[in-house]
Amino acid sequence: MEHADWLTGGSRRVLAVERIHAAAADLIRERGIDGVDVDQVAARAGCSRATLYRYVGGKRALVEAVMSRAADTVAERIEQTLEPFETSERIVEAILAAVVEIRAEPTLARWFTGARSRSTDEYLARAPELGRVAISLTRIAPDEEAAGWIVRVVLALLTWPLPDATAERRAVERFVEPVFRIRESS
């Protein structure tokens, strides 16, 4: 009996990575990061564990790739909403739009529903792409410390939400915008 090739119609590497990432994203949305292992992803993708490691690496690399892709999608949507804003107002709008878009993106939203684990917190703490996204969206000078603070504000709102969007806006306008207004004038 002849077996059908699981990767047809293009570059084997590109197709394999895409298929494995899609399987991982589906499983993360269903079970959360800690509820997924490489054997489950390989089975969902229709490949062996060895093939998964060859094309994408281990679980850490897989999670980083899936989350990075989801973050890029969210960042593109946020960028469109920020067009008319400048300076400290842009930072406020970027934070609030990030909260809304992350809550709406199933892969990222899964991080903030239910119990979070140590591995999730460790990933968030060391994810440099989050700071790069913050710098890009807010247009603050390449200031990693300020970007890290903006990321922490977004994560705080996602982790400990205020009662509604109005309360979140009020808090960001009151406690975040003045800091960046001061930076603008100096």
C-alpha positions in Angstrom: 0.0 0.0 0.0 1.4 3.4 -1.0 1.3 6.1 1.7 0.3 9.6 0.7 2.9 12.3 1.5 1.6 14.5 4.3 3.3 17.5 2.7 2.4 18.1 -0.9 2.0 21.2 -3.0 5.1 23.3 -2.1 8.2 23.6 0.0 8.3 20.7 2.5 9.9 22.8 5.2 7.3 25.7 4.8 4.4 23.2 4.7 5.7 21.2 7.6 6.2 24.3 9.8 2.8 25.7 8.9 1.0 22.5 9.6 2.8 21.9 12.9 2.2 25.6 14.0 -1.5 25.3 13.1 -1.9 22.1 15.1 -0.1 23.7 18.1 -2.3 26.8 17.9 -5.4 24.7 17.9 -4.3 22.6 20.8 -3.2 25.7 22.8 -6.6 27.3 22.3 -8.3 24.0 23.4 -6.1 23.1 26.3 -3.8 25.9 27.3 -0.1 25.9 27.1 0.5 23.6 29.9 -2.2 21.2 28.6 -0.2 20.5 25.4 2.9 18.5 24.7 4.9 17.8 21.6 3.4 14.3 21.2 -0.1 15.7 21.0 1.0 18.4 18.5 2.8 15.8 16.3 -0.3 13.6 16.4 -2.6 16.5 15.5 -0.2 17.6 12.7 0.1 14.0 11.4 3.8 13.7 11.8 6.2 12.0 14.1 7.8 13.6 17.2 11.2 13.5 15.4 9.7 15.4 12.4 8.3 18.0 14.8 11.7 18.5 16.5 13.5 18.6 13.1 11.2 21.3 11.7 10.3 23.5 14.7 12.3 22.4 17.8 10.8 21.6 21.1 7.8 22.9 23.0 9.4 26.2 24.0 10.2 27.1 20.4 6.8 25.9 19.3 4.9 28.0 21.9 7.1 31.1 21.1 6.4 30.7 17.4 2.6 30.3 17.8 2.4 33.2 20.3 4.6 35.4 18.1 2.3 34.8 15.1 -0.8 35.6 17.1 0.9 38.7 18.5 1.8 39.8 15.0 -1.8 39.4 13.9 -3.0 41.4 16.8 -0.4 44.1 16.3 -1.5 44.5 12.7 -5.1 45.1 13.7 -4.0 47.6 16.5 -1.8 49.5 14.1 -4.8 50.2 11.9 -6.8 51.7 14.8 -3.9 53.9 15.9 -3.5 55.8 12.6 -5.0 59.1 13.8 -3.2 59.2 17.1 0.1 60.8 18.1 2.3 61.1 21.2 0.9 60.2 24.7 -2.7 59.8 23.3 -1.3 57.1 20.9 0.2 55.3 23.9 -3.2 55.3 25.7 -5.0 54.1 22.6 -2.4 51.4 21.9 -2.7 50.0 25.5 -6.5 50.0 25.3 -6.6 48.5 21.8 -4.1 45.9 22.8 -6.3 44.8 25.7 -9.4 44.6 23.4 -7.6 42.7 20.6 -5.8 40.3 22.8 -9.1 39.4 24.5 -10.6 38.8 21.1 -7.7 36.7 19.7 -8.4 33.1 20.9 -4.8 31.9 21.1 -3.6 34.8 23.2 -6.8 35.1 25.2 -6.3 31.5 26.3 -3.3 32.6 28.4 -5.5 34.8 30.5 -8.5 32.5 31.1 -8.4 30.1 34.0 -5.3 29.5 36.1 -2.0 30.7 34.7 1.1 28.6 35.2 4.7 29.4 36.0 5.7 28.5 32.4 3.2 31.0 31.0 4.5 33.7 33.4 8.1 32.9 32.5 7.4 33.1 28.8 5.7 36.5 29.2 8.6 37.8 31.4 11.2 36.9 28.8 9.4 37.6 25.6 11.4 40.4 23.8 8.9 40.6 21.0 6.3 42.1 23.3 8.6 45.0 24.0 9.3 45.4 20.3 5.6 45.4 19.5 5.1 48.0 22.2 7.8 50.3 20.8 6.4 49.9 17.3 2.8 50.5 18.2 3.3 53.4 20.5 6.1 55.0 18.5 8.1 55.7 21.6 11.8 56.0 21.0 13.5 52.6 21.2 13.2 52.6 25.0 13.1 49.1 26.3 12.4 50.1 29.9 9.3 52.2 28.8 8.2 49.4 26.4 8.5 46.9 29.2 6.3 49.1 31.4 3.7 49.4 28.7 3.6 45.6 28.3 3.2 45.3 32.1 0.2 47.7 32.0 -1.4 45.6 29.3 -0.7 42.4 31.1 -2.1 43.8 34.3 -5.4 44.8 32.6 -5.6 41.4 31.1 -4.8 39.5 34.3 -6.8 41.7 36.7 -9.4 43.4 34.5 -11.3 46.4 35.7 -15.1 46.3 35.7 -15.5 47.6 32.2 -13.8 49.4 29.3 -14.7 52.8 30.7 -13.0 52.0 34.0 -9.9 50.7 32.1 -9.8 53.9 29.9 -10.1 56.1 32.9 -7.2 54.3 34.7 -4.9 54.4 31.7 -5.6 58.0 31.0 -5.1 58.9 34.7 -2.0 56.9 35.5 -0.2 56.2 32.2 -0.8 59.1 30.0 0.6 61.7 32.4 3.9 59.9 32.6 4.4 60.0 28.8 3.1 63.6 28.6 5.9 64.6 30.9 8.4 62.7 28.7 7.1 64.6 25.7 7.7 68.0 27.3 11.2 67.2 28.5 
